[in-house]
Amino acid sequence: MTAIQTEHLELHVGSFQLHDISVSIPAEKVTAIVGPNGSGKSTLLKIITQLLHADKGKVLINNKPVKEYKTIELAQTLAMLTQSKHSLPELTVRELITYGRSPYKRLFDRITSDDTSIIDWAMEVTSTKKHENRMFHTLSGGEQQKARIAMALAQQTTIILLDEPTTFLDIAHQLDVMEMLQKINQEFKITIVMVLHDLQQAASYCDYLIAMKNGKVMVTGKPNEILSSHFLEDVYNIEAKVTFVDTYPIIIPIKTLNNNRRN
């Protein structure tokens, strides 16, 4: 099954271009979009969520063109968490997570018992209920990210997109968040798509990889099928050794290569 499909996407913004982006993102799996800075990873997420509009091409969500979705219907199907660290208003954790119910509410609608049950469930899944009455800004970076993921869960979508969910976190909190996302996917079959910079995390916690470079898709596939020294050379212009211990990749960088060697 395919959750998201893009067909021949093209975008030109100043000197940046996306070229013929055609990918199929599997349903009920965890997919990572990887690649060097400036390769178009976050831009692709924004096009999928209609935060940006491509010059050409098509996006389908659950086999339906995204342009045919009403705004509320899309918000009930797909949730997006950006990497922004902009300050949020003075909110408690529960108040923040309650915002996830917005696609199901009209202006001035009250929170129902069903809403409360879903919010409590989202906090339980993300281990944030113990913080529900704390102000969001007083939480650590890892706790804040879990609260934001709880807000996305409260939105009750079948797809969650995350732009660099482990950025700004120390290694322990990075692994905690990745393990939580993997568990959410496995237990509730929610399709998760995220931009990641750490290849070892991407390979360890994700079922599928999409590698981009210079606005193009270089290769897609299962991590253990595509991760190799050749992959690192083609996508990142580095020489590296890649081995697997069971399914866990060990990547040992050796040196950068001349950018003109491979493009």
PAVOTI-15107 format. One line per 4 residues: number of its first residue (from 1); their letters; for each residue x, z, y of N, C-alpha, C, CB. Coordinates in Angstrom, 3 decimals. Glycine has a CB too. Layout:
# PAVOTI-15107
NUM> a> X:Z:Y:X:Z:Y:X:Z:Y:X:Z:Y | ...
END
This chain:
# PAVOTI-15107
1> mtai> 0.838:0.000:-1.191:0.000:0.000:0.000:0.877:0.000:1.246:-0.950:1.217:0.003 | 0.386:-0.668:2.274:1.112:-0.743:3.539:0.330:-0.012:4.613:1.363:-2.213:3.951 | 0.992:0.900:5.312:0.341:1.628:6.399:0.453:0.878:7.716:0.944:3.016:6.542 | 1.654:0.335:7.984:1.911:-0.373:9.240:2.636:-1.670:8.922:2.745:0.504:10.229
5> qteh> 2.189:-2.722:9.540:2.864:-4.007:9.371:3.047:-4.654:10.731:2.065:-4.941:8.422 | 4.246:-5.147:10.997:4.487:-5.910:12.213:4.840:-7.339:11.826:5.619:-5.266:13.070 | 4.362:-8.264:12.626:4.583:-9.683:12.334:5.168:-10.378:13.552:3.267:-10.370:11.903 | 6.434:-10.738:13.451:7.120:-11.574:14.442:7.017:-11.020:15.867:6.551:-12.977:14.406
9> lelh> 7.274:-9.707:16.015:7.223:-9.108:17.342:8.383:-9.595:18.196:7.241:-7.583:17.244 | 8.076:-9.913:19.447:9.086:-10.303:20.428:8.820:-9.513:21.704:9.063:-11.856:20.700 | 9.890:-9.016:22.320:9.762:-8.315:23.590:11.011:-8.565:24.416:9.537:-6.797:23.374 | 10.811:-8.894:25.691:11.925:-9.108:26.611:11.725:-8.176:27.794:12.019:-10.610:27.074
13> vgsf> 12.626:-7.217:27.959:12.582:-6.292:29.090:13.969:-6.268:29.720:12.131:-4.849:28.645 | 14.123:-6.927:30.854:15.439:-7.032:31.473:16.411:-7.719:30.529:15.966:-5.647:31.868 | 17.538:-7.054:30.260:18.531:-7.647:29.362:18.264:-7.309:27.900:19.922:-7.179:29.745 | 17.259:-6.444:27.644:16.969:-6.042:26.261:15.912:-6.955:25.645:16.496:-4.572:26.211
17> qlhd> 16.122:-7.263:24.366:15.165:-8.096:23.649:14.941:-7.561:22.234:15.654:-9.555:23.600 | 13.699:-7.629:21.794:13.394:-7.488:20.373:13.179:-8.882:19.828:12.137:-6.574:20.126 | 13.785:-9.158:18.662:13.743:-10.502:18.103:12.999:-10.513:16.762:15.168:-11.050:17.928 | 11.867:-11.153:16.705:11.206:-11.479:15.436:11.143:-10.274:14.488:11.936:-12.635:14.751
21> isvs> 10.559:-9.167:14.959:10.497:-7.945:14.161:9.313:-8.015:13.202:10.387:-6.697:15.071 | 9.603:-8.202:11.926:8.570:-8.252:10.879:8.942:-7.228:9.809:8.439:-9.706:10.257 | 8.179:-6.149:9.738:8.440:-5.097:8.755:7.123:-4.618:8.155:9.206:-3.914:9.402 | 7.203:-4.094:6.939:6.062:-3.459:6.278:6.460:-2.024:5.958:5.634:-4.239:4.974
25> ipae> 5.716:-1.085:6.503:6.008:0.338:6.308:5.054:0.883:5.261:5.884:1.139:7.648 | 5.577:1.401:4.151:4.710:1.819:3.047:3.845:3.029:3.389:5.547:2.132:1.833 | 2.630:3.023:2.869:1.707:4.137:3.064:2.112:5.324:2.201:0.270:3.710:2.741 | 1.842:6.509:2.703:2.034:7.767:1.973:3.497:8.033:1.615:1.203:7.756:0.711
29> kvta> 4.407:7.431:2.375:5.837:7.630:2.176:6.470:8.109:3.476:6.513:6.327:1.686 | 7.741:8.489:3.395:8.511:8.847:4.589:9.494:7.710:4.863:9.265:10.226:4.405 | 9.395:7.125:6.050:10.253:6.006:6.431:11.094:6.391:7.639:9.414:4.745:6.736 | 12.367:6.056:7.608:13.253:6.277:8.750:13.666:4.937:9.336:14.499:7.099:8.337
33> ivgp> 13.643:4.875:10.665:14.186:3.723:11.379:15.551:4.146:11.919:13.217:3.236:12.542 | 16.599:3.473:11.495:17.964:3.859:11.837:18.673:2.707:12.528:18.742:4.292:10.580 | 19.823:3.024:13.125:20.621:1.996:13.775:21.305:2.549:15.003:19.759:0.802:14.147 | 22.230:1.793:15.582:22.978:2.258:16.758:22.062:2.487:17.956:24.066:1.248:17.127
37> ngsg> 22.573:3.222:18.940:21.844:3.388:20.197:21.546:2.018:20.804:22.654:4.262:21.195 | 20.345:1.892:21.382:19.988:0.650:22.048:19.583:-0.472:21.132:21.102:0.204:22.862 | 19.334:-0.165:19.851:18.989:-1.232:18.910:17.498:-1.559:18.900:19.426:-0.847:17.520 | 16.674:-0.732:19.555:15.247:-1.030:19.640:14.355:-0.150:18.793:15.022:-2.423:19.259
41> kstl> 14.900:0.932:18.252:14.145:1.798:17.341:12.947:2.452:18.035:15.061:2.878:16.763 | 13.213:3.117:19.150:12.131:3.784:19.880:11.168:2.768:20.475:12.699:4.678:20.988 | 11.693:1.640:20.894:10.838:0.580:21.445:9.841:0.104:20.395:11.693:-0.609:21.946 | 10.297:-0.030:19.152:9.404:-0.453:18.076:8.273:0.560:17.891:10.189:-0.629:16.759
45> lkii> 8.602:1.863:17.916:7.557:2.884:17.788:6.545:2.765:18.923:8.178:4.296:17.776 | 7.032:2.524:20.132:6.131:2.436:21.287:5.206:1.225:21.184:6.941:2.363:22.588 | 5.691:0.137:20.613:4.832:-1.037:20.424:3.768:-0.745:19.368:5.674:-2.272:20.014 | 4.170:-0.082:18.298:3.209:0.259:17.247:2.083:1.125:17.805:3.914:0.987:16.089
49> tqll> 2.426:2.059:18.687:1.430:2.984:19.233:0.763:2.453:20.499:2.076:4.320:19.527 | 1.120:1.238:20.909:0.546:0.599:22.094:0.960:1.258:23.411:-0.949:0.607:21.988 | 2.033:2.043:23.378:2.614:2.534:24.623:3.357:1.414:25.333:3.559:3.717:24.355 | 3.794:0.419:24.566:4.337:-0.831:25.077:3.594:-1.976:24.402:5.879:-0.930:24.828
53> hadk> 3.541:-3.107:25.078:2.877:-4.278:24.503:3.892:-5.400:24.327:1.695:-4.744:25.398 | 3.973:-5.915:23.119:4.916:-6.987:22.820:4.504:-8.278:23.522:5.011:-7.213:21.302 | 5.499:-9.113:23.800:5.210:-10.425:24.385:4.564:-11.345:23.360:6.492:-11.067:24.932 | 4.997:-11.202:22.121:4.451:-12.024:21.041:4.364:-11.176:19.777:5.327:-13.297:20.799
57> gkvl> 3.587:-11.655:18.808:3.524:-10.990:17.518:2.306:-10.103:17.366:4.755:-10.182:17.306 | 2.261:-9.431:16.224:1.076:-8.672:15.845:1.481:-7.377:15.163:0.169:-9.501:14.924 | 0.679:-6.328:15.382:0.828:-5.055:14.681:-0.476:-4.767:13.954:1.196:-3.891:15.667 | -0.370:-4.421:12.683:-1.542:-4.033:11.900:-1.368:-2.595:11.432:-1.751:-4.990:10.687
61> innk> -2.415:-1.796:11.598:-2.452:-0.425:11.114:-3.513:-0.358:10.029:-2.748:0.595:12.273 | -3.107:-0.003:8.818:-4.034:0.000:7.674:-4.751:-1.335:7.550:-5.065:1.136:7.814 | -3.968:-2.409:7.712:-4.437:-3.795:7.562:-5.404:-4.255:8.649:-5.098:-3.953:6.232 | -5.533:-3.499:9.725:-6.401:-3.876:10.840:-5.539:-4.068:12.084:-7.510:-2.798:11.088
65> pvke> -5.692:-5.209:12.792:-4.894:-5.424:14.010:-5.068:-4.265:14.988:-5.292:-6.752:14.691 | -3.958:-3.769:15.500:-4.013:-2.590:16.360:-4.827:-2.858:17.620:-2.606:-2.142:16.734 | -4.869:-4.100:18.054:-5.622:-4.444:19.261:-7.133:-4.323:19.046:-5.275:-5.863:19.707 | -7.561:-4.258:17.791:-8.985:-4.108:17.502:-9.423:-2.648:17.472:-9.315:-4.762:16.180
69> ykti> -8.456:-1.728:17.539:-8.784:-0.305:17.558:-9.217:0.108:18.962:-7.577:0.543:17.089 | -10.273:0.893:19.042:-10.572:1.566:20.297:-9.554:2.688:20.478:-12.043:2.118:20.317 | -9.352:3.102:21.707:-8.328:4.113:22.002:-8.545:5.379:21.179:-8.332:4.456:23.499 | -9.777:5.864:21.119:-10.073:7.085:20.376:-9.866:6.870:18.889:-11.505:7.549:20.647
73> elaq> -10.258:5.715:18.390:-10.100:5.411:16.965:-8.625:5.377:16.576:-10.766:4.068:16.623 | -7.786:4.808:17.449:-6.346:4.763:17.157:-5.768:6.176:17.164:-5.599:3.870:18.188 | -6.230:7.015:18.091:-5.743:8.397:18.176:-6.196:9.225:16.985:-6.223:9.051:19.468 | -7.245:8.799:16.306:-7.700:9.490:15.101:-7.023:8.947:13.843:-9.212:9.369:14.969
77> tlam> -6.237:7.890:14.014:-5.554:7.243:12.890:-4.064:7.502:12.902:-5.806:5.753:12.910 | -3.487:7.580:14.110:-2.037:7.624:14.267:-1.661:8.620:15.354:-1.478:6.225:14.600 | -0.713:9.520:15.039:-0.198:10.480:16.021:1.255:10.154:16.315:-0.340:11.944:15.509 | 1.650:10.358:17.575:3.017:10.037:17.988:3.628:11.227:18.711:3.042:8.781:18.894
81> ltqs> 4.835:11.624:18.280:5.595:12.664:18.968:6.866:12.035:19.521:5.927:13.860:18.012 | 7.012:12.060:20.837:8.201:11.506:21.466:9.323:12.539:21.405:7.911:11.085:22.934 | 10.517:12.141:21.847:11.665:13.051:21.851:11.791:13.779:23.174:12.949:12.290:21.559 | 10.802:13.646:24.047:10.877:14.220:25.382:11.046:15.735:25.345:9.637:13.861:26.170
85> khsl> 11.913:16.231:26.236:12.054:17.683:26.410:11.511:18.112:27.773:13.537:18.109:26.268 | 10.634:17.283:28.332:10.042:17.642:29.619:9.244:18.931:29.465:9.138:16.497:30.154 | 9.245:19.736:30.510:8.534:21.008:30.467:7.037:20.774:30.305:8.813:21.828:31.736 | 6.431:21.575:29.443:4.993:21.535:29.272:4.362:22.590:30.171:4.602:21.759:27.790
89> pelt> 3.060:22.446:30.463:2.383:23.496:31.239:2.468:24.836:30.509:0.899:23.117:31.493 | 2.147:25.894:31.229:2.170:27.233:30.649:1.084:27.325:29.573:1.962:28.326:31.750 | 1.492:27.195:28.325:0.540:27.198:27.212:1.029:28.128:26.121:0.336:25.773:26.653 | 0.095:28.755:25.434:0.462:29.452:24.209:0.596:28.413:23.109:-0.590:30.550:23.831
93> vrel> 1.181:28.820:22.006:1.337:27.906:20.874:-0.030:27.428:20.391:2.106:28.591:19.720 | -0.996:28.332:20.278:-2.331:27.931:19.830:-2.967:26.931:20.808:-3.235:29.171:19.675 | -2.794:27.175:22.087:-3.367:26.253:23.078:-2.749:24.867:22.959:-3.162:26.796:24.501 | -1.429:24.827:22.730:-0.768:23.529:22.552:-1.327:22.804:21.339:0.751:23.708:22.406
97> ityg> -1.403:23.501:20.223:-1.867:22.871:18.983:-3.319:22.417:19.114:-1.721:23.844:17.798 | -4.108:23.155:19.903:-5.507:22.787:20.124:-5.635:21.410:20.770:-6.193:23.833:20.995 | -4.624:20.997:21.534:-4.658:19.662:22.131:-4.760:18.568:21.068:-3.413:19.439:22.988 | -4.309:18.860:19.860:-4.423:17.884:18.783:-5.856:17.520:18.434:-3.742:18.402:17.568
101> rspy> -6.802:18.347:18.846:-8.220:18.073:18.572:-8.845:17.158:19.619:-9.001:19.377:18.506 | -8.093:16.812:20.659:-8.643:16.030:21.778:-9.321:14.722:21.368:-7.549:15.719:22.745 | -8.785:13.962:20.401:-9.453:12.702:20.048:-10.857:12.878:19.465:-8.610:11.953:19.063 | -11.202:14.106:19.126:-12.508:14.364:18.522:-13.459:15.064:19.488:-12.343:15.202:17.267
105> krlf> -13.018:15.267:20.733:-13.809:16.034:21.685:-14.152:15.196:22.906:-13.063:17.296:22.106 | -15.319:15.439:23.452:-15.664:14.884:24.756:-15.306:15.918:25.815:-17.182:14.496:24.832 | -15.271:15.467:27.059:-14.935:16.357:28.157:-15.879:17.561:28.163:-15.001:15.609:29.502 | -15.297:18.726:28.247:-16.010:20.000:28.307:-16.601:20.439:26.963:-17.108:19.908:29.325
109> drit> -16.351:19.675:25.879:-16.787:20.135:24.557:-16.057:21.421:24.201:-16.534:19.049:23.476 | -16.743:22.296:23.530:-16.131:23.541:23.092:-15.458:23.354:21.737:-17.177:24.662:23.021 | -14.515:24.231:21.457:-13.864:24.235:20.149:-14.841:24.814:19.129:-12.528:25.056:20.180 | -15.068:24.069:18.062:-16.007:24.500:17.033:-15.284:25.278:15.941:-16.740:23.293:16.432
113> sddt> -16.047:25.810:15.022:-15.442:26.520:13.894:-14.630:25.560:13.027:-16.528:27.214:13.048 | -15.090:24.301:12.915:-14.316:23.302:12.170:-12.971:23.043:12.842:-15.108:21.987:12.049 | -12.999:22.927:14.172:-11.745:22.743:14.915:-10.799:23.915:14.663:-12.024:22.598:16.432 | -11.344:25.108:14.731:-10.530:26.312:14.527:-9.902:26.324:13.139:-11.379:27.573:14.727
117> siid> -10.664:25.913:12.133:-10.136:25.869:10.762:-8.976:24.882:10.649:-11.249:25.486:9.770 | -9.110:23.732:11.304:-8.058:22.709:11.250:-6.813:23.195:11.993:-8.560:21.371:11.859 | -7.000:23.830:13.129:-5.876:24.375:13.898:-5.154:25.449:13.091:-6.366:24.956:15.244 | -5.914:26.325:12.446:-5.309:27.373:11.612:-4.541:26.754:10.445:-6.393:28.341:11.084
121> wame> -5.111:25.717:9.853:-4.430:25.017:8.755:-3.109:24.414:9.235:-5.339:23.909:8.171 | -3.122:23.763:10.394:-1.912:23.137:10.932:-0.831:24.187:11.191:-2.233:22.370:12.232 | -1.223:25.349:11.692:-0.256:26.423:11.937:0.277:26.990:10.621:-0.899:27.543:12.774 | -0.594:27.089:9.632:-0.181:27.611:8.332:0.847:26.684:7.690:-1.397:27.784:7.405
125> vtst> 0.589:25.398:7.733:1.472:24.406:7.115:2.855:24.409:7.770:0.849:23.006:7.211 | 2.894:24.646:9.080:4.157:24.583:9.825:4.770:25.956:10.080:3.936:23.885:11.144 | 4.173:26.989:9.512:4.676:28.367:9.674:4.747:28.777:11.138:6.059:28.505:9.038 | 3.774:28.347:11.930:3.761:28.680:13.359:2.675:29.689:13.723:3.571:27.423:14.178
129> kkhe> 1.869:30.097:12.760:0.771:31.010:13.085:1.284:32.331:13.647:-0.082:31.270:11.847 | 2.447:32.766:13.194:3.002:34.036:13.690:3.342:33.960:15.172:4.251:34.417:12.895 | 3.437:32.739:15.702:3.769:32.556:17.114:2.552:32.148:17.951:4.861:31.509:17.255 | 1.363:32.150:17.380:0.217:31.523:18.035:-0.064:32.052:19.441:-0.998:31.711:17.189
133> nrmf> 0.230:33.308:19.711:-0.066:33.881:21.026:1.146:33.924:21.952:-0.615:35.271:20.860 | 2.276:33.404:21.471:3.462:33.348:22.329:3.396:32.128:23.242:4.752:33.312:21.478 | 4.030:32.213:24.403:4.122:31.054:25.277:5.069:30.046:24.643:4.604:31.456:26.701 | 4.662:28.789:24.660:5.429:27.743:23.993:6.871:27.704:24.485:4.770:26.390:24.208
137> htls> 7.088:27.855:25.789:8.433:27.703:26.341:9.380:28.826:25.917:8.362:27.645:27.848 | 8.843:29.909:25.338:9.708:31.013:24.903:10.245:30.807:23.493:8.949:32.325:24.969 | 9.772:29.776:22.802:10.214:29.519:21.430:11.580:28.855:21.420:9.198:28.642:20.689 | 12.279:28.993:20.299:13.536:28.255:20.106:13.220:26.779:19.930:14.331:28.799:18.875
141> ggeq> 14.260:25.950:19.993:14.058:24.509:19.838:13.382:24.142:18.529:15.375:23.795:19.934 | 13.826:24.764:17.432:13.230:24.480:16.134:11.782:24.921:16.057:14.022:25.149:15.044 | 11.472:26.087:16.630:10.099:26.580:16.630:9.203:25.696:17.496:10.053:28.031:17.127 | 9.736:25.215:18.614:8.969:24.308:19.467:8.631:23.011:18.726:9.751:23.994:20.754
145> qkar> 9.627:22.488:18.001:9.370:21.238:17.276:8.316:21.443:16.200:10.663:20.701:16.649 | 8.338:22.568:15.526:7.313:22.851:14.517:5.927:22.957:15.155:7.647:24.150:13.765 | 5.861:23.569:16.337:4.572:23.678:17.032:4.060:22.299:17.435:4.700:24.581:18.276 | 4.963:21.419:17.855:4.556:20.059:18.227:4.080:19.286:16.994:5.726:19.308:18.910
149> iama> 4.738:19.500:15.862:4.294:18.850:14.621:2.932:19.401:14.206:5.335:19.060:13.482 | 2.712:20.699:14.412:1.398:21.289:14.125:0.320:20.640:14.990:1.423:22.818:14.363 | 0.641:20.358:16.253:-0.309:19.676:17.132:-0.659:18.296:16.577:0.268:19.548:18.556 | 0.355:17.580:16.064:0.103:16.267:15.461:-0.753:16.394:14.204:1.429:15.569:15.126
153> laqq> -0.501:17.424:13.406:-1.317:17.648:12.209:-2.770:17.945:12.571:-0.740:18.800:11.381 | -2.958:18.711:13.639:-4.318:19.048:14.079:-5.088:17.803:14.514:-4.268:20.061:15.233 | -4.359:16.733:14.800:-4.990:15.467:15.179:-5.629:14.784:13.971:-3.960:14.533:15.827 | -5.275:15.254:12.772:-5.883:14.783:11.517:-5.776:13.270:11.342:-7.344:15.193:11.464
157> ttii> -4.572:12.747:11.503:-4.346:11.323:11.301:-3.733:11.089:9.928:-3.438:10.750:12.406 | -3.774:9.844:9.496:-3.142:9.487:8.227:-1.687:9.069:8.426:-3.919:8.361:7.548 | -1.289:8.885:9.695:0.065:8.435:10.024:0.607:9.293:11.171:0.077:6.915:10.410 | 1.852:9.747:11.029:2.535:10.453:12.116:3.858:9.753:12.395:2.765:11.960:11.759
161> llde> 4.092:9.409:13.659:5.343:8.803:14.096:6.112:9.818:14.929:5.085:7.498:14.906 | 7.414:9.927:14.674:8.250:10.878:15.400:9.520:10.179:15.878:8.600:12.102:14.510 | 9.812:10.358:17.156:11.019:9.756:17.730:12.113:10.811:17.797:10.737:9.164:19.147 | 13.070:10.712:16.903:14.218:11.632:16.813:13.773:13.098:16.768:15.163:11.416:18.006
165> pttf> 13.068:13.490:15.721:12.524:14.858:15.651:13.571:15.950:15.514:11.583:14.958:14.503 | 14.807:15.610:15.152:15.841:16.641:14.990:16.834:16.676:16.146:16.589:16.416:13.697 | 16.635:15.819:17.154:17.516:15.844:18.325:17.395:17.184:19.037:17.178:14.685:19.295 | 18.490:17.682:19.547:18.589:18.952:20.282:18.560:20.177:19.358:17.453:19.051:21.290
169> ldia> 18.499:19.984:18.030:18.430:21.123:17.109:19.768:21.327:16.412:17.314:20.914:16.066 | 20.087:22.587:16.078:21.287:22.833:15.283:21.022:22.411:13.841:21.709:24.331:15.354 | 22.062:22.382:13.032:21.957:21.812:11.691:20.942:22.555:10.816:23.316:21.826:11.020 | 20.864:23.874:10.943:19.917:24.648:10.135:18.481:24.283:10.488:20.143:26.155:10.335
173> hqld> 18.193:24.173:11.794:16.844:23.822:12.217:16.533:22.353:11.909:16.671:24.098:13.714 | 17.547:21.489:11.965:17.337:20.097:11.579:16.846:20.010:10.133:18.636:19.287:11.753 | 17.554:20.700:9.240:17.184:20.650:7.823:15.825:21.299:7.592:18.252:21.344:6.963 | 15.534:22.369:8.316:14.242:23.049:8.195:13.104:22.096:8.559:14.201:24.305:9.098
177> vmem> 13.270:21.380:9.663:12.237:20.427:10.094:12.107:19.283:9.097:12.560:19.872:11.495 | 13.237:18.751:8.624:13.180:17.641:7.674:12.517:18.061:6.362:14.588:17.108:7.399 | 12.839:19.246:5.882:12.216:19.743:4.653:10.717:19.923:4.839:12.856:21.069:4.223 | 10.314:20.401:6.014:8.895:20.590:6.295:8.160:19.252:6.328:8.710:21.327:7.623
181> lqki> 8.739:18.259:6.975:8.109:16.939:7.044:7.990:16.321:5.650:8.912:16.007:7.972 | 9.025:16.470:4.849:8.978:15.950:3.482:7.872:16.634:2.679:10.337:16.144:2.785 | 7.740:17.936:2.847:6.700:18.685:2.138:5.308:18.255:2.597:6.884:20.195:2.355 | 5.132:18.063:3.901:3.843:17.597:4.432:3.479:16.254:3.816:3.891:17.483:5.976
185> nqef> 4.449:15.365:3.750:4.197:14.054:3.139:3.804:14.184:1.673:5.433:13.164:3.265 | 4.545:14.974:0.932:4.298:15.088:-0.506:2.978:15.786:-0.818:5.435:15.835:-1.166 | 2.621:16.809:-0.036:1.412:17.578:-0.329:0.144:16.921:0.199:1.535:18.958:0.251 | 0.235:16.263:1.370:-0.980:15.754:2.007:-1.008:14.233:2.112:-1.121:16.351:3.382
189> kiti> 0.028:13.560:1.593:0.091:12.091:1.548:-0.032:11.455:2.930:-1.008:11.553:0.645 | 0.453:12.157:3.944:0.471:11.601:5.288:1.692:10.692:5.428:0.487:12.731:6.362 | 1.477:9.482:5.883:2.582:8.559:6.130:3.381:9.053:7.327:2.062:7.112:6.372 | 4.689:9.194:7.145:5.557:9.673:8.223:6.620:8.613:8.511:6.221:11.041:7.847
193> vmvl> 6.725:8.256:9.776:7.716:7.280:10.229:8.514:7.931:11.347:7.039:5.939:10.711 | 9.839:7.935:11.242:10.638:8.586:12.285:11.925:7.833:12.579:10.965:10.008:11.880 | 12.301:7.883:13.832:13.611:7.400:14.250:14.611:8.517:13.992:13.615:6.962:15.761 | 15.689:8.190:13.287:16.721:9.176:12.983:18.099:8.594:13.267:16.623:9.635:11.515
197> hdlq> 19.022:9.462:13.682:20.409:9.041:13.864:21.294:9.476:12.698:20.959:9.603:15.168 | 20.923:10.545:12.024:21.737:11.055:10.929:21.401:10.299:9.644:21.518:12.578:10.743 | 22.318:9.439:9.220:22.068:8.611:8.042:21.925:9.439:6.770:23.185:7.607:7.870 | 22.699:10.510:6.663:22.616:11.331:5.459:21.256:12.021:5.370:23.745:12.374:5.440
201> qaas> 20.724:12.482:6.493:19.381:13.041:6.484:18.352:11.972:6.154:19.062:13.684:7.829 | 18.511:10.797:6.744:17.570:9.710:6.487:17.525:9.364:4.998:17.950:8.468:7.308 | 18.702:9.287:4.389:18.769:8.921:2.977:18.281:10.040:2.074:20.184:8.544:2.602 | 18.474:11.284:2.496:18.124:12.429:1.661:16.637:12.732:1.669:18.882:13.642:2.113
205> ycdy> 15.989:12.535:2.830:14.603:12.972:2.975:13.593:11.829:3.066:14.481:13.826:4.190 | 14.080:10.606:3.139:13.170:9.474:3.341:13.142:8.562:2.121:13.579:8.674:4.581 | 12.005:7.930:1.929:11.809:7.022:0.795:12.233:5.599:1.137:10.348:7.035:0.353 | 12.251:5.287:2.429:12.426:3.896:2.843:13.176:3.878:4.164:11.054:3.163:2.971
209> liam> 14.058:2.902:4.338:14.829:2.765:5.571:14.593:1.390:6.193:16.332:2.981:5.300 | 14.525:1.391:7.521:14.526:0.157:8.300:15.731:0.252:9.228:13.165:-0.048:9.108 | 16.703:-0.623:9.061:17.924:-0.587:9.877:17.855:-1.674:10.939:19.195:-0.767:8.993 | 18.083:-1.256:12.207:18.030:-2.194:13.321:19.362:-2.240:14.055:16.909:-1.814:14.285
213> kngk> 19.590:-3.371:14.705:20.794:-3.537:15.521:20.534:-4.658:16.517:22.055:-3.848:14.634 | 20.840:-4.395:17.779:20.698:-5.402:18.833:19.309:-6.043:18.856:21.748:-6.478:18.657 | 18.273:-5.214:18.665:16.904:-5.713:18.749:16.426:-6.499:17.545:16.773:-6.554:19.935 | 17.194:-6.429:16.446:16.823:-7.149:15.231:16.769:-6.192:14.049:17.813:-8.293:14.950
217> vmvt> 15.963:-6.536:13.050:15.966:-5.804:11.788:17.066:-6.400:10.922:14.565:-5.873:11.068 | 18.014:-5.545:10.533:19.139:-6.011:9.734:18.823:-5.996:8.240:20.361:-5.157:10.011 | 18.192:-4.901:7.794:17.896:-4.760:6.377:16.850:-3.672:6.213:19.179:-4.434:5.559 | 16.045:-3.765:5.168:15.081:-2.723:4.831:15.170:-2.443:3.337:13.634:-3.139:5.237
221> gkpn> 14.773:-1.234:2.931:14.762:-0.932:1.503:14.936:0.543:1.235:15.843:-1.704:0.797 | 15.015:0.890:-0.036:15.237:2.274:-0.434:16.683:2.660:-0.104:14.937:2.472:-1.954 | 16.897:3.914:0.318:18.254:4.319:0.729:19.327:4.039:-0.308:18.267:5.778:1.048 | 19.060:4.374:-1.570:20.104:4.202:-2.584:20.354:2.741:-2.934:19.734:4.959:-3.835
225> eils> 19.486:1.852:-2.440:19.664:0.428:-2.707:20.411:-0.283:-1.580:18.316:-0.229:-2.921 | 20.301:0.238:-0.351:20.891:-0.489:0.776:22.085:0.214:1.408:19.850:-0.715:1.822 | 22.211:1.539:1.214:23.335:2.248:1.829:24.627:1.925:1.091:23.085:3.772:1.831 | 25.581:1.387:1.804:26.862:1.002:1.203:27.887:0.843:2.312:26.732:-0.317:0.374
229> shfl> 29.128:0.642:1.931:30.171:0.374:2.921:29.846:-0.883:3.717:31.539:0.230:2.239 | 29.315:-1.874:3.024:28.945:-3.132:3.682:27.851:-2.873:4.722:28.464:-4.182:2.636 | 26.876:-2.029:4.393:25.799:-1.661:5.313:26.375:-1.028:6.579:24.809:-0.689:4.629 | 27.298:-0.070:6.426:27.903:0.607:7.578:28.682:-0.374:8.450:28.828:1.739:7.109
233> edvy> 29.313:-1.332:7.810:30.078:-2.327:8.565:29.145:-3.254:9.333:30.980:-3.143:7.626 | 28.100:-3.738:8.674:27.166:-4.675:9.303:26.362:-4.036:10.434:26.219:-5.233:8.261 | 25.867:-2.823:10.200:24.928:-2.206:11.142:25.639:-1.402:12.221:23.956:-1.310:10.397 | 26.707:-0.680:11.837:27.351:0.241:12.776:28.764:-0.164:13.194:27.399:1.600:12.172
237> niea> 29.282:-1.239:12.620:30.649:-1.669:12.934:31.674:-0.576:12.644:30.745:-2.086:14.397 | 31.508:0.097:11.527:32.508:1.083:11.126:32.899:0.843:9.670:31.973:2.530:11.321 | 34.120:1.214:9.374:34.576:1.226:7.982:34.323:2.619:7.432:36.098:0.831:7.861 | 33.661:2.705:6.285:33.321:4.011:5.719:33.173:3.889:4.210:32.018:4.567:6.351
241> kvtf> 33.362:5.012:3.546:33.117:5.090:2.119:31.745:5.732:1.900:34.244:5.898:1.396 | 30.984:5.196:0.973:29.655:5.729:0.671:29.541:5.964:-0.828:28.538:4.765:1.162 | 29.248:7.190:-1.202:28.984:7.517:-2.599:27.721:8.371:-2.660:30.200:8.260:-3.251 | 27.122:8.440:-3.844:25.920:9.248:-4.023:26.172:10.324:-5.067:24.721:8.368:-4.432
245> vdty> 25.749:11.536:-4.748:25.708:12.620:-5.717:24.236:12.837:-6.026:26.407:13.943:-5.175 | 23.816:12.422:-7.214:22.390:12.306:-7.524:21.798:11.357:-6.480:21.657:13.727:-7.515 | 20.860:11.837:-5.642:20.295:10.961:-4.617:20.849:11.263:-3.234:18.790:11.086:-4.599 | 21.793:12.212:-3.151:22.309:12.606:-1.837:23.522:11.756:-1.483:22.678:14.111:-1.817
249> piii> 23.503:11.114:-0.311:24.614:10.238:0.060:25.769:11.021:0.689:24.130:9.159:1.027 | 26.956:10.625:0.372:28.153:11.158:1.022:28.787:9.998:1.782:29.165:11.798:-0.025 | 28.779:10.102:3.115:29.315:9.047:3.970:30.580:9.564:4.643:28.263:8.587:5.031 | 31.675:8.903:4.389:32.960:9.315:4.964:33.448:8.213:5.902:34.020:9.607:3.841
253> pikt> 33.298:8.400:7.233:33.779:7.393:8.185:35.305:7.301:8.149:33.300:7.726:9.614 | 35.817:6.115:8.278:37.264:5.896:8.285:37.728:5.440:9.671:37.660:4.850:7.214 | 37.117:4.390:10.187:37.487:3.924:11.521:36.432:2.954:12.036:38.882:3.252:11.505 | 36.412:2.790:13.363:35.541:1.781:13.951:36.210:0.410:13.795:35.246:2.099:15.457
257> lnnn> 35.379:-0.611:13.795:35.879:-1.958:13.644:35.690:-2.730:14.936:35.183:-2.666:12.486 | 36.414:-3.803:15.082:36.249:-4.681:16.245:34.816:-5.177:16.286:37.245:-5.879:16.197 | 34.141:-5.008:17.437:32.737:-5.391:17.557:32.510:-6.865:17.304:32.221:-5.034:18.919 | 33.551:-7.645:17.416:33.386:-9.089:17.205:33.475:-9.463:15.737:34.433:-9.860:17.989
261> rrn> 33.845:-8.481:14.904:34.048:-8.820:13.485:32.738:-9.164:12.803:34.722:-7.662:12.748 | 31.698:-8.355:13.099:30.382:-8.638:12.535:29.337:-8.419:13.610:30.095:-7.749:11.292 | 28.309:-9.288:13.658:27.213:-9.157:14.626:25.891:-9.437:13.928:27.410:-10.122:15.833
END
